């Protein structure tokens, strides 16, 4: 179990990313955001930014049970169906 700097236990969770038609697990993508070119692509991406799914990583959120601090980790590949990048 991961520990917070205050000594409390970090509880794993996630931050939902709400698009216009669905919610996904949040992802991390390197670089700066750029707009998707077509309206259809913007709808598929859930808001308008272009995402390179080969470079996207699933974002884990760990919350301290003692102080409430949230720590984010981007280490795992995106799972199919969990984000607009999949």
PyMOL Python script that loads the backbone (N, CA, C, O; Angstrom):
from pymol import cmd

cmd.read_pdbstr("""\
ATOM      1  N   UNK A   1       0.852  -1.189   0.000  1.00  0.00           N
ATOM      2  CA  UNK A   1       0.000   0.000   0.000  1.00  0.00           C
ATOM      3  C   UNK A   1       0.889   1.240   0.000  1.00  0.00           C
ATOM      4  O   UNK A   1       1.838   1.340   0.777  1.00  0.00           O
ATOM      5  N   UNK A   2       0.567   2.179  -0.881  1.00  0.00           N
ATOM      6  CA  UNK A   2       1.321   3.435  -0.955  1.00  0.00           C
ATOM      7  C   UNK A   2       0.968   4.312   0.226  1.00  0.00           C
ATOM      8  O   UNK A   2      -0.158   4.288   0.723  1.00  0.00           O
ATOM      9  N   UNK A   3       1.947   5.090   0.671  1.00  0.00           N
ATOM     10  CA  UNK A   3       1.762   6.000   1.802  1.00  0.00           C
ATOM     11  C   UNK A   3       1.915   7.448   1.349  1.00  0.00           C
ATOM     12  O   UNK A   3       2.701   7.753   0.452  1.00  0.00           O
ATOM     13  N   UNK A   4       1.161   8.322   1.973  1.00  0.00           N
ATOM     14  CA  UNK A   4       1.245   9.764   1.756  1.00  0.00           C
ATOM     15  C   UNK A   4       2.396  10.316   2.598  1.00  0.00           C
ATOM     16  O   UNK A   4       2.881   9.636   3.501  1.00  0.00           O
ATOM     17  N   UNK A   5       2.833  11.534   2.312  1.00  0.00           N
ATOM     18  CA  UNK A   5       3.904  12.157   3.095  1.00  0.00           C
ATOM     19  C   UNK A   5       3.501  12.379   4.547  1.00  0.00           C
ATOM     20  O   UNK A   5       4.367  12.495   5.414  1.00  0.00           O
ATOM     21  N   UNK A   6       2.183  12.442   4.831  1.00  0.00           N
ATOM     22  CA  UNK A   6       1.716  12.616   6.209  1.00  0.00           C
ATOM     23  C   UNK A   6       1.666  11.280   6.958  1.00  0.00           C
ATOM     24  O   UNK A   6       1.445  11.262   8.169  1.00  0.00           O
ATOM     25  N   UNK A   7       1.869  10.166   6.250  1.00  0.00           N
ATOM     26  CA  UNK A   7       1.837   8.849   6.874  1.00  0.00           C
ATOM     27  C   UNK A   7       0.539   8.089   6.635  1.00  0.00           C
ATOM     28  O   UNK A   7       0.460   6.896   6.930  1.00  0.00           O
ATOM     29  N   UNK A   8      -0.485   8.767   6.100  1.00  0.00           N
ATOM     30  CA  UNK A   8      -1.758   8.102   5.827  1.00  0.00           C
ATOM     31  C   UNK A   8      -1.667   7.184   4.619  1.00  0.00           C
ATOM     32  O   UNK A   8      -0.775   7.326   3.783  1.00  0.00           O
ATOM     33  N   UNK A   9      -2.601   6.240   4.536  1.00  0.00           N
ATOM     34  CA  UNK A   9      -2.632   5.317   3.407  1.00  0.00           C
ATOM     35  C   UNK A   9      -3.287   5.967   2.197  1.00  0.00           C
ATOM     36  O   UNK A   9      -4.279   6.683   2.326  1.00  0.00           O
ATOM     37  N   UNK A  10      -2.716   5.708   1.001  1.00  0.00           N
ATOM     38  CA  UNK A  10      -3.288   6.212  -0.243  1.00  0.00           C
ATOM     39  C   UNK A  10      -4.262   5.175  -0.795  1.00  0.00           C
ATOM     40  O   UNK A  10      -3.908   4.012  -0.993  1.00  0.00           O
ATOM     41  N   UNK A  11      -5.484   5.613  -1.036  1.00  0.00           N
ATOM     42  CA  UNK A  11      -6.526   4.752  -1.566  1.00  0.00           C
ATOM     43  C   UNK A  11      -6.652   5.016  -3.060  1.00  0.00           C
ATOM     44  O   UNK A  11      -6.850   6.159  -3.472  1.00  0.00           O
ATOM     45  N   UNK A  12      -6.538   3.961  -3.884  1.00  0.00           N
ATOM     46  CA  UNK A  12      -6.594   4.125  -5.335  1.00  0.00           C
ATOM     47  C   UNK A  12      -8.011   4.408  -5.799  1.00  0.00           C
ATOM     48  O   UNK A  12      -8.974   3.837  -5.286  1.00  0.00           O
ATOM     49  N   UNK A  13      -8.126   5.302  -6.782  1.00  0.00           N
ATOM     50  CA  UNK A  13      -9.402   5.635  -7.398  1.00  0.00           C
ATOM     51  C   UNK A  13      -9.148   6.202  -8.778  1.00  0.00           C
ATOM     52  O   UNK A  13      -8.086   5.973  -9.355  1.00  0.00           O
ATOM     53  N   UNK A  14     -10.100   6.932  -9.311  1.00  0.00           N
ATOM     54  CA  UNK A  14      -9.913   7.567 -10.610  1.00  0.00           C
ATOM     55  C   UNK A  14     -10.746   8.824 -10.683  1.00  0.00           C
ATOM     56  O   UNK A  14     -11.653   9.028  -9.876  1.00  0.00           O
ATOM     57  N   UNK A  15     -10.436   9.673 -11.655  1.00  0.00           N
ATOM     58  CA  UNK A  15     -11.166  10.909 -11.882  1.00  0.00           C
ATOM     59  C   UNK A  15     -11.925  10.750 -13.192  1.00  0.00           C
ATOM     60  O   UNK A  15     -11.299  10.658 -14.248  1.00  0.00           O
ATOM     61  N   UNK A  16     -13.251  10.713 -13.156  1.00  0.00           N
ATOM     62  CA  UNK A  16     -13.988  10.556 -14.411  1.00  0.00           C
ATOM     63  C   UNK A  16     -13.871  11.807 -15.282  1.00  0.00           C
ATOM     64  O   UNK A  16     -13.849  12.934 -14.787  1.00  0.00           O
ATOM     65  N   UNK A  17     -13.798  11.576 -16.576  1.00  0.00           N
ATOM     66  CA  UNK A  17     -13.718  12.643 -17.561  1.00  0.00           C
ATOM     67  C   UNK A  17     -15.044  12.634 -18.310  1.00  0.00           C
ATOM     68  O   UNK A  17     -15.296  11.729 -19.105  1.00  0.00           O
ATOM     69  N   UNK A  18     -15.892  13.627 -18.067  1.00  0.00           N
ATOM     70  CA  UNK A  18     -17.225  13.656 -18.641  1.00  0.00           C
ATOM     71  C   UNK A  18     -17.216  14.339 -19.993  1.00  0.00           C
ATOM     72  O   UNK A  18     -16.890  15.522 -20.100  1.00  0.00           O
ATOM     73  N   UNK A  19     -17.576  13.587 -21.030  1.00  0.00           N
ATOM     74  CA  UNK A  19     -17.721  14.137 -22.373  1.00  0.00           C
ATOM     75  C   UNK A  19     -19.180  14.470 -22.622  1.00  0.00           C
ATOM     76  O   UNK A  19     -19.987  14.492 -21.693  1.00  0.00           O
ATOM     77  N   UNK A  20     -19.514  14.727 -23.869  1.00  0.00           N
ATOM     78  CA  UNK A  20     -20.891  15.093 -24.194  1.00  0.00           C
ATOM     79  C   UNK A  20     -21.830  13.894 -24.201  1.00  0.00           C
ATOM     80  O   UNK A  20     -23.037  14.059 -24.022  1.00  0.00           O
ATOM     81  N   UNK A  21     -21.300  12.689 -24.404  1.00  0.00           N
ATOM     82  CA  UNK A  21     -22.162  11.511 -24.492  1.00  0.00           C
ATOM     83  C   UNK A  21     -21.833  10.416 -23.483  1.00  0.00           C
ATOM     84  O   UNK A  21     -22.607   9.470 -23.337  1.00  0.00           O
ATOM     85  N   UNK A  22     -20.715  10.520 -22.791  1.00  0.00           N
ATOM     86  CA  UNK A  22     -20.299   9.454 -21.887  1.00  0.00           C
ATOM     87  C   UNK A  22     -19.260   9.973 -20.901  1.00  0.00           C
ATOM     88  O   UNK A  22     -18.822  11.120 -20.986  1.00  0.00           O
ATOM     89  N   UNK A  23     -18.875   9.112 -19.967  1.00  0.00           N
ATOM     90  CA  UNK A  23     -17.788   9.414 -19.035  1.00  0.00           C
ATOM     91  C   UNK A  23     -16.708   8.358 -19.218  1.00  0.00           C
ATOM     92  O   UNK A  23     -17.010   7.184 -19.437  1.00  0.00           O
ATOM     93  N   UNK A  24     -15.434   8.782 -19.126  1.00  0.00           N
ATOM     94  CA  UNK A  24     -14.310   7.877 -19.268  1.00  0.00           C
ATOM     95  C   UNK A  24     -13.373   8.075 -18.089  1.00  0.00           C
ATOM     96  O   UNK A  24     -13.492   9.044 -17.340  1.00  0.00           O
ATOM     97  N   UNK A  25     -12.432   7.139 -17.934  1.00  0.00           N
ATOM     98  CA  UNK A  25     -11.350   7.353 -16.982  1.00  0.00           C
ATOM     99  C   UNK A  25     -10.409   8.380 -17.612  1.00  0.00           C
ATOM    100  O   UNK A  25     -10.159   8.339 -18.816  1.00  0.00           O
ATOM    101  N   UNK A  26      -9.898   9.282 -16.811  1.00  0.00           N
ATOM    102  CA  UNK A  26      -9.022  10.340 -17.302  1.00  0.00           C
ATOM    103  C   UNK A  26      -7.696   9.758 -17.785  1.00  0.00           C
ATOM    104  O   UNK A  26      -7.209   8.766 -17.243  1.00  0.00           O
ATOM    105  N   UNK A  27      -7.118  10.384 -18.808  1.00  0.00           N
ATOM    106  CA  UNK A  27      -5.839   9.943 -19.350  1.00  0.00           C
ATOM    107  C   UNK A  27      -4.837  11.075 -19.304  1.00  0.00           C
ATOM    108  O   UNK A  27      -5.203  12.242 -19.162  1.00  0.00           O
ATOM    109  N   UNK A  28      -3.556  10.717 -19.428  1.00  0.00           N
ATOM    110  CA  UNK A  28      -2.460  11.679 -19.543  1.00  0.00           C
ATOM    111  C   UNK A  28      -1.863  11.526 -20.924  1.00  0.00           C
ATOM    112  O   UNK A  28      -1.649  10.406 -21.390  1.00  0.00           O
ATOM    113  N   UNK A  29      -1.588  12.657 -21.594  1.00  0.00           N
ATOM    114  CA  UNK A  29      -1.004  12.655 -22.929  1.00  0.00           C
ATOM    115  C   UNK A  29       0.151  13.654 -22.937  1.00  0.00           C
ATOM    116  O   UNK A  29      -0.014  14.774 -22.453  1.00  0.00           O
ATOM    117  N   UNK A  30       1.314  13.282 -23.473  1.00  0.00           N
ATOM    118  CA  UNK A  30       2.440  14.226 -23.504  1.00  0.00           C
ATOM    119  C   UNK A  30       2.191  15.372 -24.470  1.00  0.00           C
ATOM    120  O   UNK A  30       1.398  15.247 -25.403  1.00  0.00           O
ATOM    121  N   UNK A  31       2.866  16.480 -24.244  1.00  0.00           N
ATOM    122  CA  UNK A  31       2.786  17.618 -25.160  1.00  0.00           C
ATOM    123  C   UNK A  31       1.706  18.607 -24.786  1.00  0.00           C
ATOM    124  O   UNK A  31       1.245  18.644 -23.645  1.00  0.00           O
ATOM    125  N   UNK A  32       1.303  19.416 -25.765  1.00  0.00           N
ATOM    126  CA  UNK A  32       0.298  20.447 -25.570  1.00  0.00           C
ATOM    127  C   UNK A  32      -0.978  20.066 -26.312  1.00  0.00           C
ATOM    128  O   UNK A  32      -0.904  19.380 -27.332  1.00  0.00           O
ATOM    129  N   UNK A  33      -2.145  20.490 -25.832  1.00  0.00           N
ATOM    130  CA  UNK A  33      -3.387  20.133 -26.526  1.00  0.00           C
ATOM    131  C   UNK A  33      -3.527  20.855 -27.866  1.00  0.00           C
ATOM    132  O   UNK A  33      -3.105  22.001 -28.022  1.00  0.00           O
ATOM    133  N   UNK A  34      -4.124  20.163 -28.817  1.00  0.00           N
ATOM    134  CA  UNK A  34      -4.471  20.783 -30.094  1.00  0.00           C
ATOM    135  C   UNK A  34      -5.867  20.310 -30.462  1.00  0.00           C
ATOM    136  O   UNK A  34      -6.264  19.193 -30.130  1.00  0.00           O
ATOM    137  N   UNK A  35      -6.603  21.165 -31.145  1.00  0.00           N
ATOM    138  CA  UNK A  35      -7.980  20.835 -31.487  1.00  0.00           C
ATOM    139  C   UNK A  35      -8.048  19.747 -32.538  1.00  0.00           C
ATOM    140  O   UNK A  35      -7.250  19.714 -33.475  1.00  0.00           O
ATOM    141  N   UNK A  36      -9.030  18.843 -32.364  1.00  0.00           N
ATOM    142  CA  UNK A  36      -9.309  17.843 -33.391  1.00  0.00           C
ATOM    143  C   UNK A  36      -9.814  18.578 -34.629  1.00  0.00           C
ATOM    144  O   UNK A  36     -10.464  19.618 -34.519  1.00  0.00           O
ATOM    145  N   UNK A  37      -9.517  18.039 -35.794  1.00  0.00           N
ATOM    146  CA  UNK A  37      -9.831  18.746 -37.035  1.00  0.00           C
ATOM    147  C   UNK A  37     -11.307  18.744 -37.395  1.00  0.00           C
ATOM    148  O   UNK A  37     -11.840  19.783 -37.785  1.00  0.00           O
ATOM    149  N   UNK A  38     -11.975  17.622 -37.278  1.00  0.00           N
ATOM    150  CA  UNK A  38     -13.366  17.547 -37.723  1.00  0.00           C
ATOM    151  C   UNK A  38     -14.326  17.528 -36.529  1.00  0.00           C
ATOM    152  O   UNK A  38     -13.937  17.200 -35.408  1.00  0.00           O
ATOM    153  N   UNK A  39     -15.587  17.886 -36.793  1.00  0.00           N
ATOM    154  CA  UNK A  39     -16.611  17.854 -35.757  1.00  0.00           C
ATOM    155  C   UNK A  39     -16.767  16.445 -35.208  1.00  0.00           C
ATOM    156  O   UNK A  39     -16.901  16.266 -33.997  1.00  0.00           O
ATOM    157  N   UNK A  40     -16.751  15.426 -36.094  1.00  0.00           N
ATOM    158  CA  UNK A  40     -16.887  14.031 -35.669  1.00  0.00           C
ATOM    159  C   UNK A  40     -15.740  13.632 -34.750  1.00  0.00           C
ATOM    160  O   UNK A  40     -15.964  12.975 -33.733  1.00  0.00           O
ATOM    161  N   UNK A  41     -14.523  14.020 -35.091  1.00  0.00           N
ATOM    162  CA  UNK A  41     -13.379  13.726 -34.236  1.00  0.00           C
ATOM    163  C   UNK A  41     -13.510  14.412 -32.884  1.00  0.00           C
ATOM    164  O   UNK A  41     -13.176  13.824 -31.855  1.00  0.00           O
ATOM    165  N   UNK A  42     -13.996  15.661 -32.874  1.00  0.00           N
ATOM    166  CA  UNK A  42     -14.182  16.371 -31.603  1.00  0.00           C
ATOM    167  C   UNK A  42     -15.211  15.646 -30.738  1.00  0.00           C
ATOM    168  O   UNK A  42     -15.032  15.554 -29.524  1.00  0.00           O
ATOM    169  N   UNK A  43     -16.277  15.134 -31.335  1.00  0.00           N
ATOM    170  CA  UNK A  43     -17.296  14.400 -30.575  1.00  0.00           C
ATOM    171  C   UNK A  43     -16.720  13.094 -30.027  1.00  0.00           C
ATOM    172  O   UNK A  43     -16.997  12.727 -28.885  1.00  0.00           O
ATOM    173  N   UNK A  44     -15.928  12.396 -30.829  1.00  0.00           N
ATOM    174  CA  UNK A  44     -15.315  11.144 -30.376  1.00  0.00           C
ATOM    175  C   UNK A  44     -14.325  11.385 -29.254  1.00  0.00           C
ATOM    176  O   UNK A  44     -14.182  10.550 -28.361  1.00  0.00           O
ATOM    177  N   UNK A  45     -13.637  12.523 -29.292  1.00  0.00           N
ATOM    178  CA  UNK A  45     -12.647  12.845 -28.265  1.00  0.00           C
ATOM    179  C   UNK A  45     -13.317  13.373 -27.004  1.00  0.00           C
ATOM    180  O   UNK A  45     -12.657  13.503 -25.973  1.00  0.00           O
ATOM    181  N   UNK A  46     -14.615  13.682 -27.057  1.00  0.00           N
ATOM    182  CA  UNK A  46     -15.342  14.117 -25.877  1.00  0.00           C
ATOM    183  C   UNK A  46     -15.165  15.586 -25.536  1.00  0.00           C
ATOM    184  O   UNK A  46     -15.512  15.989 -24.426  1.00  0.00           O
ATOM    185  N   UNK A  47     -14.648  16.394 -26.431  1.00  0.00           N
ATOM    186  CA  UNK A  47     -14.519  17.797 -26.108  1.00  0.00           C
ATOM    187  C   UNK A  47     -13.710  18.618 -27.072  1.00  0.00           C
ATOM    188  O   UNK A  47     -13.756  19.846 -27.009  1.00  0.00           O
ATOM    189  N   UNK A  48     -12.980  18.003 -27.951  1.00  0.00           N
ATOM    190  CA  UNK A  48     -12.349  18.806 -28.966  1.00  0.00           C
ATOM    191  C   UNK A  48     -10.852  18.707 -29.096  1.00  0.00           C
ATOM    192  O   UNK A  48     -10.319  19.191 -30.095  1.00  0.00           O
ATOM    193  N   UNK A  49     -10.127  18.112 -28.158  1.00  0.00           N
ATOM    194  CA  UNK A  49      -8.684  18.020 -28.317  1.00  0.00           C
ATOM    195  C   UNK A  49      -8.308  16.721 -29.012  1.00  0.00           C
ATOM    196  O   UNK A  49      -8.957  15.689 -28.838  1.00  0.00           O
ATOM    197  N   UNK A  50      -7.257  16.796 -29.792  1.00  0.00           N
ATOM    198  CA  UNK A  50      -6.747  15.623 -30.494  1.00  0.00           C
ATOM    199  C   UNK A  50      -5.875  14.818 -29.536  1.00  0.00           C
ATOM    200  O   UNK A  50      -5.072  15.383 -28.793  1.00  0.00           O
ATOM    201  N   UNK A  51      -6.039  13.485 -29.556  1.00  0.00           N
ATOM    202  CA  UNK A  51      -5.297  12.616 -28.642  1.00  0.00           C
ATOM    203  C   UNK A  51      -4.620  11.511 -29.443  1.00  0.00           C
ATOM    204  O   UNK A  51      -5.266  10.826 -30.236  1.00  0.00           O
ATOM    205  N   UNK A  52      -3.313  11.340 -29.233  1.00  0.00           N
ATOM    206  CA  UNK A  52      -2.594  10.222 -29.842  1.00  0.00           C
ATOM    207  C   UNK A  52      -2.715   9.041 -28.894  1.00  0.00           C
ATOM    208  O   UNK A  52      -2.034   8.988 -27.871  1.00  0.00           O
ATOM    209  N   UNK A  53      -3.581   8.096 -29.233  1.00  0.00           N
ATOM    210  CA  UNK A  53      -3.869   6.995 -28.315  1.00  0.00           C
ATOM    211  C   UNK A  53      -2.652   6.113 -28.054  1.00  0.00           C
ATOM    212  O   UNK A  53      -2.607   5.422 -27.036  1.00  0.00           O
ATOM    213  N   UNK A  54      -1.675   6.120 -28.940  1.00  0.00           N
ATOM    214  CA  UNK A  54      -0.480   5.306 -28.727  1.00  0.00           C
ATOM    215  C   UNK A  54       0.412   5.873 -27.619  1.00  0.00           C
ATOM    216  O   UNK A  54       1.209   5.143 -27.030  1.00  0.00           O
ATOM    217  N   UNK A  55       0.280   7.168 -27.336  1.00  0.00           N
ATOM    218  CA  UNK A  55       1.092   7.792 -26.287  1.00  0.00           C
ATOM    219  C   UNK A  55       0.316   8.055 -25.003  1.00  0.00           C
ATOM    220  O   UNK A  55       0.905   8.472 -24.006  1.00  0.00           O
ATOM    221  N   UNK A  56      -0.990   7.822 -25.009  1.00  0.00           N
ATOM    222  CA  UNK A  56      -1.824   8.096 -23.834  1.00  0.00           C
ATOM    223  C   UNK A  56      -1.578   7.065 -22.739  1.00  0.00           C
ATOM    224  O   UNK A  56      -1.321   5.894 -23.019  1.00  0.00           O
ATOM    225  N   UNK A  57      -1.659   7.515 -21.493  1.00  0.00           N
ATOM    226  CA  UNK A  57      -1.534   6.631 -20.330  1.00  0.00           C
ATOM    227  C   UNK A  57      -2.741   6.834 -19.423  1.00  0.00           C
ATOM    228  O   UNK A  57      -3.234   7.952 -19.275  1.00  0.00           O
ATOM    229  N   UNK A  58      -3.209   5.756 -18.821  1.00  0.00           N
ATOM    230  CA  UNK A  58      -4.306   5.847 -17.869  1.00  0.00           C
ATOM    231  C   UNK A  58      -3.828   6.634 -16.646  1.00  0.00           C
ATOM    232  O   UNK A  58      -2.701   6.454 -16.187  1.00  0.00           O
ATOM    233  N   UNK A  59      -4.675   7.490 -16.134  1.00  0.00           N
ATOM    234  CA  UNK A  59      -4.334   8.322 -14.985  1.00  0.00           C
ATOM    235  C   UNK A  59      -4.968   7.719 -13.736  1.00  0.00           C
ATOM    236  O   UNK A  59      -6.191   7.612 -13.642  1.00  0.00           O
ATOM    237  N   UNK A  60      -4.130   7.327 -12.780  1.00  0.00           N
ATOM    238  CA  UNK A  60      -4.610   6.818 -11.496  1.00  0.00           C
ATOM    239  C   UNK A  60      -4.597   7.956 -10.485  1.00  0.00           C
ATOM    240  O   UNK A  60      -3.664   8.758 -10.450  1.00  0.00           O
ATOM    241  N   UNK A  61      -5.633   8.020  -9.669  1.00  0.00           N
ATOM    242  CA  UNK A  61      -5.700   9.021  -8.605  1.00  0.00           C
ATOM    243  C   UNK A  61      -5.694   8.290  -7.270  1.00  0.00           C
ATOM    244  O   UNK A  61      -6.534   7.422  -7.031  1.00  0.00           O
ATOM    245  N   UNK A  62      -4.757   8.636  -6.404  1.00  0.00           N
ATOM    246  CA  UNK A  62      -4.666   8.033  -5.069  1.00  0.00           C
ATOM    247  C   UNK A  62      -4.938   9.134  -4.051  1.00  0.00           C
ATOM    248  O   UNK A  62      -4.277  10.172  -4.056  1.00  0.00           O
ATOM    249  N   UNK A  63      -5.915   8.899  -3.178  1.00  0.00           N
ATOM    250  CA  UNK A  63      -6.304   9.891  -2.163  1.00  0.00           C
ATOM    251  C   UNK A  63      -5.888   9.416  -0.786  1.00  0.00           C
ATOM    252  O   UNK A  63      -6.113   8.262  -0.420  1.00  0.00           O
ATOM    253  N   UNK A  64      -5.279  10.314  -0.026  1.00  0.00           N
ATOM    254  CA  UNK A  64      -4.859   9.984   1.334  1.00  0.00           C
ATOM    255  C   UNK A  64      -6.078   9.886   2.244  1.00  0.00           C
ATOM    256  O   UNK A  64      -6.907  10.795   2.287  1.00  0.00           O
ATOM    257  N   UNK A  65      -6.177   8.782   2.966  1.00  0.00           N
ATOM    258  CA  UNK A  65      -7.306   8.578   3.877  1.00  0.00           C
ATOM    259  C   UNK A  65      -7.200   9.455   5.119  1.00  0.00           C
ATOM    260  O   UNK A  65      -8.172   9.605   5.860  1.00  0.00           O
ATOM    261  N   UNK A  66      -6.029  10.032   5.348  1.00  0.00           N
ATOM    262  CA  UNK A  66      -5.824  10.860   6.542  1.00  0.00           C
ATOM    263  C   UNK A  66      -5.968  12.356   6.253  1.00  0.00           C
ATOM    264  O   UNK A  66      -6.728  13.041   6.937  1.00  0.00           O
ATOM    265  N   UNK A  67      -5.245  12.875   5.244  1.00  0.00           N
ATOM    266  CA  UNK A  67      -5.248  14.335   5.017  1.00  0.00           C
ATOM    267  C   UNK A  67      -6.029  14.756   3.768  1.00  0.00           C
ATOM    268  O   UNK A  67      -6.296  15.943   3.581  1.00  0.00           O
ATOM    269  N   UNK A  68      -6.401  13.787   2.906  1.00  0.00           N
ATOM    270  CA  UNK A  68      -7.188  14.109   1.725  1.00  0.00           C
ATOM    271  C   UNK A  68      -6.394  14.494   0.493  1.00  0.00           C
ATOM    272  O   UNK A  68      -6.982  14.733  -0.562  1.00  0.00           O
ATOM    273  N   UNK A  69      -5.063  14.563   0.595  1.00  0.00           N
ATOM    274  CA  UNK A  69      -4.244  14.913  -0.564  1.00  0.00           C
ATOM    275  C   UNK A  69      -4.466  13.885  -1.670  1.00  0.00           C
ATOM    276  O   UNK A  69      -4.604  12.693  -1.396  1.00  0.00           O
ATOM    277  N   UNK A  70      -4.499  14.352  -2.926  1.00  0.00           N
ATOM    278  CA  UNK A  70      -4.641  13.467  -4.076  1.00  0.00           C
ATOM    279  C   UNK A  70      -3.341  13.480  -4.862  1.00  0.00           C
ATOM    280  O   UNK A  70      -2.813  14.543  -5.190  1.00  0.00           O
ATOM    281  N   UNK A  71      -2.826  12.285  -5.164  1.00  0.00           N
ATOM    282  CA  UNK A  71      -1.626  12.142  -5.971  1.00  0.00           C
ATOM    283  C   UNK A  71      -2.010  11.420  -7.257  1.00  0.00           C
ATOM    284  O   UNK A  71      -2.739  10.428  -7.227  1.00  0.00           O
ATOM    285  N   UNK A  72      -1.514  11.922  -8.386  1.00  0.00           N
ATOM    286  CA  UNK A  72      -1.834  11.344  -9.686  1.00  0.00           C
ATOM    287  C   UNK A  72      -0.623  10.596 -10.232  1.00  0.00           C
ATOM    288  O   UNK A  72       0.514  11.053 -10.113  1.00  0.00           O
ATOM    289  N   UNK A  73      -0.890   9.429 -10.837  1.00  0.00           N
ATOM    290  CA  UNK A  73       0.151   8.617 -11.446  1.00  0.00           C
ATOM    291  C   UNK A  73      -0.283   8.229 -12.846  1.00  0.00           C
ATOM    292  O   UNK A  73      -1.437   7.855 -13.057  1.00  0.00           O
ATOM    293  N   UNK A  74       0.631   8.315 -13.808  1.00  0.00           N
ATOM    294  CA  UNK A  74       0.349   7.937 -15.196  1.00  0.00           C
ATOM    295  C   UNK A  74       1.371   6.893 -15.611  1.00  0.00           C
ATOM    296  O   UNK A  74       2.382   7.218 -16.234  1.00  0.00           O
ATOM    297  N   UNK A  75       1.108   5.634 -15.264  1.00  0.00           N
ATOM    298  CA  UNK A  75       2.062   4.564 -15.542  1.00  0.00           C
ATOM    299  C   UNK A  75       1.497   3.440 -16.406  1.00  0.00           C
ATOM    300  O   UNK A  75       2.265   2.688 -17.005  1.00  0.00           O
ATOM    301  N   UNK A  76       0.194   3.311 -16.483  1.00  0.00           N
ATOM    302  CA  UNK A  76      -0.416   2.166 -17.160  1.00  0.00           C
ATOM    303  C   UNK A  76      -0.974   2.560 -18.521  1.00  0.00           C
ATOM    304  O   UNK A  76      -1.440   3.686 -18.698  1.00  0.00           O
ATOM    305  N   UNK A  77      -0.930   1.641 -19.481  1.00  0.00           N
ATOM    306  CA  UNK A  77      -1.545   1.940 -20.782  1.00  0.00           C
ATOM    307  C   UNK A  77      -3.055   2.094 -20.640  1.00  0.00           C
ATOM    308  O   UNK A  77      -3.661   1.541 -19.722  1.00  0.00           O
ATOM    309  N   UNK A  78      -3.651   2.842 -21.548  1.00  0.00           N
ATOM    310  CA  UNK A  78      -5.096   3.052 -21.539  1.00  0.00           C
ATOM    311  C   UNK A  78      -5.783   1.746 -21.901  1.00  0.00           C
ATOM    312  O   UNK A  78      -5.396   1.081 -22.861  1.00  0.00           O
ATOM    313  N   UNK A  79      -6.801   1.379 -21.133  1.00  0.00           N
ATOM    314  CA  UNK A  79      -7.576   0.171 -21.431  1.00  0.00           C
ATOM    315  C   UNK A  79      -8.661   0.506 -22.435  1.00  0.00           C
ATOM    316  O   UNK A  79      -9.259   1.580 -22.359  1.00  0.00           O
ATOM    317  N   UNK A  80      -8.928  -0.385 -23.368  1.00  0.00           N
ATOM    318  CA  UNK A  80      -9.940  -0.163 -24.397  1.00  0.00           C
ATOM    319  C   UNK A  80     -11.288   0.119 -23.748  1.00  0.00           C
ATOM    320  O   UNK A  80     -11.728  -0.608 -22.856  1.00  0.00           O
ATOM    321  N   UNK A  81     -11.940   1.193 -24.212  1.00  0.00           N
ATOM    322  CA  UNK A  81     -13.256   1.548 -23.717  1.00  0.00           C
ATOM    323  C   UNK A  81     -13.280   2.416 -22.477  1.00  0.00           C
ATOM    324  O   UNK A  81     -14.359   2.756 -21.992  1.00  0.00           O
ATOM    325  N   UNK A  82     -12.113   2.790 -21.943  1.00  0.00           N
ATOM    326  CA  UNK A  82     -12.103   3.598 -20.731  1.00  0.00           C
ATOM    327  C   UNK A  82     -11.888   5.071 -20.984  1.00  0.00           C
ATOM    328  O   UNK A  82     -11.994   5.875 -20.058  1.00  0.00           O
ATOM    329  N   UNK A  83     -11.586   5.452 -22.231  1.00  0.00           N
ATOM    330  CA  UNK A  83     -11.356   6.861 -22.527  1.00  0.00           C
ATOM    331  C   UNK A  83     -11.637   7.124 -23.996  1.00  0.00           C
ATOM    332  O   UNK A  83     -11.735   6.188 -24.790  1.00  0.00           O
ATOM    333  N   UNK A  84     -11.765   8.385 -24.359  1.00  0.00           N
ATOM    334  CA  UNK A  84     -11.974   8.706 -25.764  1.00  0.00           C
ATOM    335  C   UNK A  84     -10.760   8.356 -26.620  1.00  0.00           C
ATOM    336  O   UNK A  84     -10.860   8.349 -27.847  1.00  0.00           O
ATOM    337  N   UNK A  85      -9.620   8.067 -26.001  1.00  0.00           N
ATOM    338  CA  UNK A  85      -8.419   7.717 -26.759  1.00  0.00           C
ATOM    339  C   UNK A  85      -8.454   6.270 -27.210  1.00  0.00           C
ATOM    340  O   UNK A  85      -7.716   5.898 -28.123  1.00  0.00           O
ATOM    341  N   UNK A  86      -9.288   5.445 -26.598  1.00  0.00           N
ATOM    342  CA  UNK A  86      -9.293   4.020 -26.931  1.00  0.00           C
ATOM    343  C   UNK A  86     -10.180   3.709 -28.105  1.00  0.00           C
ATOM    344  O   UNK A  86     -10.288   2.550 -28.507  1.00  0.00           O
TER     345      UNK A  86
END
""", "prot")
cmd.dss("prot")
cmd.show_as("cartoon", "prot")
cmd.util.cbc("prot")
cmd.orient("prot")
